[in-house]
């Protein structure tokens, strides 16, 4: 049996805990939990069957509506929304009601539509296929209308189930102990979470959109503060997090989880990791400072160092790898970004993780997070860029890019195993005219590609690409890891740069200490 869910875009920490708790609850009882994202979507759904207008749907929730119907029509199983705290798998309740029947719940308020956030359909269900066909038809006809609230989910499913004899309405409190339609505010009251959980409770459905809109600060509360909070939502999240990580005495753990069977674990093969930068002319000095500063702050010898360049220079601090592919046919902005397309060559390197850092960046604090396992779940990570909209508003709007998803290309982490064809797919998209750059450089191409293909990007903390730009978050010193001298004429090797902006001076001095003695 499968339990399916879907998520698209950046995940708040509490959603990560929800996903962990569901995976833990299901896997401990032999149920497969599957998280679908834009990255792995076509591993489960045939690309040829996805309607062309799917990518024109305006909200991630509409993508989820299609994905839910497609998965249940293809494989059957349970669907749980991603904003769910898992306590145990649905195995027993499915067997109790009958695994050959559709199991569903309804909302408490009139007109009591089908609640499609938690629904089970047996493999090969004709109704699931009919639901998918109706959704596909609506998406193909008018993606704008299909993006309206409830249009692809409950409005289609409710009349279909009304005519289906082989379906059973089950107790909604098993999945929603608190009514997330009428009583969702209870999550933000002082309460003892143990009183809200019974021996039959399967999970705790939340209401992500309402909670984030009405209680953003509380939903973004740090994980470490959940334990001391008396609010029900924080108590639930803390104990779900604790139970999913350890064999603790957490009350959630007492609710019938079977003991884990000890198994021999295979040793995980070590990842081959490289830090790579691009250099030519004065940027060679920047490249050497970059690697010196990373080493000073603890970069281990096991991390390879590469400089991509066709300059006939050999240096002791890194291996020079020539750029053999010709990228001159890729349209870039003359002058400022003329050679940046050469950065695409980094994607061809034979490493498991490729950490791309521009050579006008240097390290000011331990960056071991960049080569840790903490960022191994997604194929691509970068730092959010809130400044770029101020500089290229018309171009971004013309290309239909979502400003909140834009990232800066100064620091990027590419887990190649998870997306091995990124280089070829990116170039193919550019050459077909499907991918245009809003800034005339590699950053514009990377952003357009990931948004056009709906691939999920993981967002690093802003300190891993810190810019002294009034349109970027200005961070306290202890949260800054990599400092970026971004912008034309703002490089520390430029003559007279010291006098341009007082705020830069401490970083210019640090950079010049490394550069002293470099020819």
N, C-alpha and C positions, 0 to 999 in steps of 0.2 A: 504494500500500500504506500502511496505517496501523499505527502502534504506539500502543496505548492504555495509559493508567494512571489511577489514581484516588488522590486524597488528600482527607482531611477533617480540619479543625481546624488548630491551630497547627502550623507546620512548623519542626523544628530546622534550624539552618543547614546541616547535612550533607545533609538531604533536599533543600534548595534546590539544592545542588551536584549531587546525583544527577539531579534533574530537568533542570538546565541541561546536564549532560553527555549525557543521553539525547536531548534536543532537538537539541543540536549534532551528535551522531553521526548521527542520523537525517536531519536536514534537509540536511546536507552531501552526502548520497547520494540526495536526492530522495524520501525517505520521510517521510510526514507523522506527526509526533509530536503526540499529543493528550492533554493533561492534563485529566481530568474532575474537577470539584469539585461540592459541593452547589449552588454558584451557577450553573454552566452545564449541570447534569445534564439539564434538560428541553430544552436546545438539541439534544441528541443522542438522547434517549430520550423517546418520546411520553408525556406526563404521564398520559394516560388508561390506559396499559398498566402503570404502576407500581402494584403491589398496595398497598392501603390500609395494611396492616400493615408495609410497608417501613420506615416511620418509627418503628415500635415495636421494630425490631431493636436489640439492646443495644450493639453495638460497630460502630465504623466499618469493621472488617474484614468484617463481614457485609454492610454496604452495598456494599463492594467486590466481594464474591462475586456479588451480584445484578447490579451494574453491568457486571462482566466478561462474564457470560453474555449480558446484554442487548445489549451492544455487538458481541460476536462473532456473535451470532445475527442482528443487524440489518445489520452492515457487513462482518464478517469482518476479518481482519488478525491482528496479533500483540498479545498482552497481556504487558506486563512490569510486575512489581511496582514501586512507587514507590521502594523502597530498593534501587536498582540504579545502579551506575556504568556509564554507557554509553561504549563504546570505538569501536564502528562500528555501522552499521545491519545489520539481518538480511536485507538484500536478496539478497546472494549465496547465503547458506545456504538461503533459501527457494527460489530458482531451482534450486539444486543438488539439493535433495530433491524438489521438485515443489510448485508453488504451488496445485495442485488437491487436495492431500492435507492431512489434519490432521497437524501436526507436534507431537510432544509429548516429554516427558522423564519419568522416574520417579525417586523417591527411592531412595537406595542401601540403606536399611534395610528389612527385611521389615515389613509385607506389600507393600512396593514399590508404593505408591499412585501415581497420576498426580500429577505436580508441576504444579499449575495456575498457579504464579507466572510461568511462561514457556511460552506455548502459542500455536500458530498454527491458525486455522481459515479455510478459504476462504470467500468471500462466498456466502451462501445455504446454508450447511452445515445439512443436516437434523439432524445430531447436536447442533449448537449450539442449534437451536430446541428440541429435546427437553430438553436440559440446562436451558434457560431455563424451560420449562414445569414441569419438576420442582421447580426452585427456587421459582417463583411459587406452586405448589401448597403447598409446605411453609411458606412465609411466610404465606400466607392461612390455613392451618390452625392454626398455633401459632407465633407469632413468638418465644416464649421458647425452645421446642425448636429452632427454626431458628437461634437465636443460639449454639447449642453449637458447639464446635470441630469443624471439617471438615464440618459438617452440610450446607452449601450448596455446597461445592466438591468436594473430592477424593472424598468418600463417594458422591456422585452420579456424578461424571465417570468414576471408575475402572471401574465395571461397564458403563457405556455404551460406553466405548472398547474394552472387552474383546470386544464384539460387532460392532465397526466394522471392516470389511475395509480401507477406504481410509484408513489412518493409518500413520504412520511414526514409530518411536522414534528420536530423534537423540541425538548425543553431548551429554550434559548439561554436560560441562566447557567447552563453548563459551560457556555462559551462567553456569555456576557453577564456576569454576576451583578454588575451595575448597568442600568439602562443607559447606553451612551447617547441616546436620543433625548430622553427626558431628564435624566439625573446625572449627567456627566460631571456637573460641578462637585459631586460628592468626592471625586478623586482629589480635590484640593481642600478637603476638610481634614481636621485632625481626627485620626481613627486608628484603631488597631487592625492591621491588615489580616491577622489570623482569623478574625471574626467574619471576614468576607470570603473565606475559603472553606469549602466542605470536602469531604472525601470523594465527592463526585465532580468537583470543579475541574474542567479540562484546561481552560485557559482564561485569560483576562483580556477581552477586547477593549481597546482604547479608541479615542477619537482624535487622530493626529491633527487634522485641519482645525478643529475647534480649539483643541488644547494649545496649539502653537499660536493661534490667533488671539486667544483670550488670556493665556498664561505663559507667554513666551519665556519670560525670565525664569519661572519655576521649571519649565520643561528643559531649559538650558543649564539648570543647576549642575555643578560639577559632580561627577560620580562619587568622589570622596566625601561629599556633604550629604549624600542620601541617607547614610546610616543614622546621622544625628537628627534628621528631619522627622517631624511628627505627622507630616502630610501623608495621606494614604498613598498617593502616586509614588512618592519617594520611597516609602516603606516597601511597596510592591517591587519596584525596580531594584532596590538594593538586595532584597532577598532572592529575586530572580537571578541577578548577576552573581551573587554568592553561590547559589545552588548550581549554576551552570559551570562554575569554575572549580568547585571543590566538593569533597564528600563531607560537607559541614553538617552541623546539627540544625541547620535552618529549618523552620517549620515547613517550608515548601518541600524540602527534602524528605520530610516525614510522611508525605502523602502517597506512599505506595510505590516509590521508585524501586525497581529491583536492583540487587547488588550488581556491580559491574563484574564481568568475567575478565580475569587477568589474561592478557594476550601479549605475546612477544611483539615488540615494535621493531620494525626495520629502521635502521639508521637512515636518516634523511640525507641524501647526497648534498654536499656543500654546493652552494650557488657560486658560479663564477661571476664576479662583480668587477665592473670597471668604472672609474671616473674618467670622463672624456671631455675635452674642450677643443675649441677651434682657435687657431692662431695664425696670424700673418703680420708682418711688419712690427709695429709697437706692441701688438697684442701678445707677442712672445714673452715680453716682460711680465705682462699680466698673467699669462699661463704659469710662469714659474712661481710668481707670488701666490697664485691660487694653490698650487700643490704644496709649497712650503708651509703655507698657513694651515692647510688641512692636516698635514703631518704633525705640525706643532700641537694641534688640538686632538691628536689621537687617531688619525686614520691609519689602520693597520697595514702591514706589508702585504697581507693577503689580497688587498684591493689593488687591481691593476691600474696603471696610469697611462693614458694615451692622449696625445695631441694630434688632431687631424690637421694636416697642412701639406701643401706641395712645395713649401720653401725648402731648399737644400740645406737644412740645418739639423744637426744631431745634438741632443741635449742630454745631460745625465739624469734629470729629474723625471723624465717620462719617455715613453716610446713614441716616436713620430710615425704616424701611419698616413701614407699618401692617399689622396682622394682620387680614386681611379675612375669613378663614374662622372660623366659630364652633366652638370646641372644647369648649364648656361641657357638652356631653352626654357627654364622656369622664370616667369616674369617676376622681377623684384624691383624695388625702388632704387633707382640709380643713386650712387653716393652712399647714403646711410646704410642701406641694406643690400647692397649689390652682391655680396658674397655669402649672405646668410643661408642661401639654399644648400650650400655645402654641408650645413649641419645635418641634413638628412642622411649623410653618409654614416653618421654615428649609429643609425638604426640597423645597419647591415653588419655591425661587429658581432663576432661569435661569442657572446656572453649571455648569461641568464638575466642579469640585471645591468642596465646601462644607465649610469647617472650622468646626465648632461648638465654641465655648469659653464656658463659663459666666462670668458677669460677677463672680463672687467668686473669680476666678482672675487672676493676673498673671504676667508673663513675667520670669524671672530669668536667662535665658541664651538664646543664639541658637536660634531654633526653625525654621530654614529647612528642616529635614527634613520638616516638615509640608506644605510646598508643593513638595517635590522629587519627581522621578520615581521615587524609591525606594519610594514607597507608591502606586503606580498600578495594581498588578496585581489588587487585590481591590476590591469596591465599598465596603467599610466597614472602618474601623480604629478601635480604641479601646484604653484601658488596662485591663488585667486588674484586677479588684477582689476581693481576698482578704478584705476586711473585711466585706463585706455579709452573708456567711453568719453572722457573729457576731451581727448585728442582726436578721436575719429568717430564722432557721433553719427555723421551722415553715412559714412561707409558701413558702419555696423548695422545701422537701420536698413540700408539698402540691401544688405546681404541677409537680413532677417535673422541675425544672431541674437541670442539671449544674453544681455549684458551681465546678468548675475552668474553666468557660467564661464565667463572669459578668464583665461589664465595667462600668466606671464611665462615666456619661454626661457627666462634666464636660468632657472633651475627646473629640471624635469627628470623624473625617474621612470624608466621603461622596463617593465618585467616581460622580457621577450618571450618566455615560455607561454605566457597567457595570450599573446597576440603576435605570433611569429611573422605575420605578413604585413605588418604596419607600413614598412618602407614601400613595398610594391603597391599596396592599396592606396596609400597617400599619393604617390606619384601618378598612379592611374587616374585617380579622382581629379588631380590638378590638370593632367593632360587632356581629359575629357571635358574640361571646363565646368566640372561639378563643384569645384572647390576654388574659391577666390580669396585673396588675402586683403583684409581691410587696411593693413598698414604697409603693404608692399614688401613684407618680409616673412621669415619663417614662422613667426608667432601668429600672424594672421592665417597662414595656411594650416597650422596645427589646430587652431581653434575652430576654423571652418570645418575641417575634416571631422573632428570629434563631435561637433554639434550636428552636422549633416547626417552622420551615420549613427547618431544616438548612442555612441559608445560612452560608457560611464568613466568619468575622470575622478580620481581621488584628490582631495585638496590638502596640501601640506600647510602647516602653520605659516603665517606671513613672514616669520622670522627667517625662513629658509630662502628668502629672496627679498631682503629688506631694502627698500628704496626711500631716500629722503625726498618724497614727492608729497605735496599737500593733499593730493587726491588718493593717497594710499594710507592705510592705518599707520600711525606713528606709535611705535611700540616701546615699552620700557626696555632699558638696556639688557636686562637679563633674559629677554625673550628673542634677542637678535642672534642669529647663527651665521648667516652669510650676508655680507654687505655688497650691494650692487651699485656700481657707478654707472647708472643707466643714463643714456642721452648723449647726443653729439656734443663734443667739446667739453664733456664733463668727466673725462678720464684722468686718473691721477698722474699719468705721464704727460698730459698736455701742459705746455708752458703757461705759467701764470694761473694755473687752476687753483692753487692754494688760496687765492684772494677772491674767488668767485662767490663762495657761500660759507659763512662761518661754521654752520652746522656740519659741514663736511670735514672740517680741519682735523678733528680727532682721528677720523678714519683715513684721511690722507697721510697723517703722521704714522699711523700703524702700517699702512701699505708701504710707505717709503722705507720703513725699517727693514721690511722683508726685501725690498728692491735694492737696498744698498749693496753695492758690489756686483749687481747683475749688469752685464754688459749689454 
